[in-house]
Amino acid sequence: MSFDAVAQEPKLLYLLQGIAAFAAVVSLILSALHRGPVRRRAAALLLLAPALLLLTVGLLLPGLRTLALSFTETGGDAWAGFDNYVWVFTDARALVALRNTLVWVVLVPLLAASAGLFYAAAVVRSRFRAFALSLVLMPMAVSFVGAGVVWKFVYAYRPAEARQIGLLNQLVVAFGGEPRQWLVDTPWNVLFLIVVMVWTQAGFAAVLLAGAIRAVPGELTEAARLDGASPRQIFWRITMPSIRPMLLVVVLAQAVGTSKAFDIVKTMTGGQFDTGVIAHEMYDQAFRYGETGRGAALAVLLFVLVTPFVAHQVRARRRAG
C-alpha cells in the first residue's frame, strides 16, 4: 500500500464516522417524533436542534470568542480595553480601509442594480431573453479570485515603449494616449476594483429584476398604453413602483456581499496603494502581522456594519409573508 493511500485512511474513517453520527441523530429525532403524540413546539425544537447545535458551535461561540479577543492585546493574553477600537478609528491605514469599504458598499449595489435593471428592461420582452440573461449571468460562474486574475490582465501596465498586454492600455495607446498604471493611481484604483465587482454581480441583479418585470400585470401596462403613456412613462410610473420590493432586495443583498469584499482586493492589489478594505485589513492584522486583537476588532466592526442590512431583509420578508 502506498504512502498516499495510508495517509488517506484516517480521512476516510473520519468521513464515515461523521456520516454515521449524522444518520444516528436523524434516526433519534424521527423515532422521537413517531413514538407518540408530540406537541408542535416540541417537534419543531427537535427538528431544529441539529441546526441550532451547528450554529452554536460554528457561529455563536466563535463570534463570542472574536468579541472577547477584540478587547485583548497581541496574542490574546492581556486585557487592552477599548484600545483596539480606538486604533480602528485613529490609525491612518485602518481609516483608509473603512473609507474604501463605505465606498464599495455605496457604489457596488447602486451600479450593479442599475446595470442589471436597465439590461433586464431591455431584454425582458425579447424572444432571446433567456440567451441574453445567460450571457450577463456568466461572470457569476467565475470566482472572485478568477475575476480578479482576469481583470488584472485587463489593467496590466507596461512602459510606453513596450508592447502592451493589458486590454485597457492597448486601447489607450491605440487612440494616441500614454499607458497608465490603473491599479496604482489613488483614488481611481479603488473605482477600477469596484468595476470588477459590478461585472460579477450585475447578472444576478438582471435575472432577479427580469423576473420581477415579467410579473408586472399586463393589464396595467396595456391600460397605460391606451391612455397614451410613452414607454418611458410606463417604465418609471408603473414598472418601477411594481418592482421596488425586488429592487430593494437586490440592493441589500449586494450591500451585504460587498461589505465583506476580500478576494478581489487580495488578488489584484494585495491591499496596497490605499485599496484596502475592512475584510482584507482584518486578515492582514490577524494572520500577517499577528495583531489578533486588532483583527478581531475589525471583524466586530464588520459585523456591526452588516447587521442593519440583514435585519432589514428579515423584516421585509416577514412583512411579505
Rosetta blueprint (number, residue, H / E / L):
1 M L
2 S L
3 F H
4 D H
5 A H
6 V H
7 A H
8 Q H
9 E H
10 P H
11 K H
12 L H
13 L H
14 Y H
15 L H
16 L H
17 Q H
18 G H
19 I H
20 A H
21 A H
22 F H
23 A H
24 A H
25 V H
26 V H
27 S H
28 L H
29 I H
30 L H
31 S H
32 A H
33 L H
34 H H
35 R H
36 G L
37 P L
38 V L
39 R L
40 R H
41 R H
42 A H
43 A H
44 A H
45 L H
46 L H
47 L H
48 L H
49 A H
50 P H
51 A H
52 L H
53 L H
54 L H
55 L H
56 T H
57 V H
58 G H
59 L H
60 L H
61 L H
62 P H
63 G H
64 L H
65 R H
66 T H
67 L H
68 A H
69 L H
70 S L
71 F L
72 T E
73 E L
74 T H
75 G H
76 G H
77 D L
78 A L
79 W E
80 A L
81 G L
82 F L
83 D H
84 N H
85 Y H
86 V H
87 W H
88 V H
89 F L
90 T L
91 D L
92 A H
93 R H
94 A H
95 L H
96 V H
97 A H
98 L H
99 R H
100 N H
101 T H
102 L H
103 V H
104 W H
105 V H
106 V H
107 L H
108 V H
109 P H
110 L H
111 L H
112 A H
113 A H
114 S H
115 A H
116 G H
117 L H
118 F H
119 Y H
120 A H
121 A H
122 A H
123 V H
124 V L
125 R L
126 S L
127 R L
128 F L
129 R H
130 A H
131 F H
132 A H
133 L H
134 S H
135 L H
136 V H
137 L H
138 M H
139 P H
140 M H
141 A H
142 V L
143 S L
144 F H
145 V H
146 G H
147 A H
148 G H
149 V H
150 V H
151 W H
152 K H
153 F H
154 V H
155 Y L
156 A L
157 Y L
158 R L
159 P L
160 A L
161 E L
162 A L
163 R L
164 Q L
165 I L
166 G L
167 L H
168 L H
169 N H
170 Q H
171 L H
172 V H
173 V H
174 A H
175 F L
176 G L
177 G L
178 E L
179 P L
180 R L
181 Q L
182 W L
183 L L
184 V L
185 D L
186 T L
187 P L
188 W H
189 N H
190 V H
191 L H
192 F H
193 L H
194 I H
195 V H
196 V H
197 M H
198 V H
199 W H
200 T H
201 Q H
202 A H
203 G H
204 F H
205 A H
206 A H
207 V H
208 L H
209 L H
210 A H
211 G H
212 A H
213 I H
214 R H
215 A L
216 V L
217 P L
218 G H
219 E H
220 L H
221 T H
222 E H
223 A H
224 A H
225 R H
226 L H
227 D L
228 G L
229 A L
230 S L
231 P H
232 R H
233 Q H
234 I H
235 F H
236 W H
237 R H
238 I H
239 T H
240 M H
241 P H
242 S H
243 I H
244 R H
245 P H
246 M H
247 L H
248 L H
249 V H
250 V H
251 V H
252 L H
253 A H
254 Q H
255 A H
256 V H
257 G H
258 T H
259 S H
260 K L
261 A L
262 F L
263 D H
264 I H
265 V H
266 K H
267 T H
268 M H
269 T L
270 G L
271 G L
272 Q L
273 F L
274 D L
275 T L
276 G L
277 V L
278 I H
279 A H
280 H H
281 E H
282 M H
283 Y H
284 D H
285 Q H
286 A H
287 F H
288 R H
289 Y L
290 G L
291 E L
292 T H
293 G H
294 R H
295 G H
296 A H
297 A H
298 L H
299 A H
300 V H
301 L H
302 L H
303 F H
304 V H
305 L H
306 V H
307 T H
308 P H
309 F H
310 V H
311 A H
312 H H
313 Q H
314 V H
315 R H
316 A H
317 R H
318 R H
319 R H
320 A H
321 G L
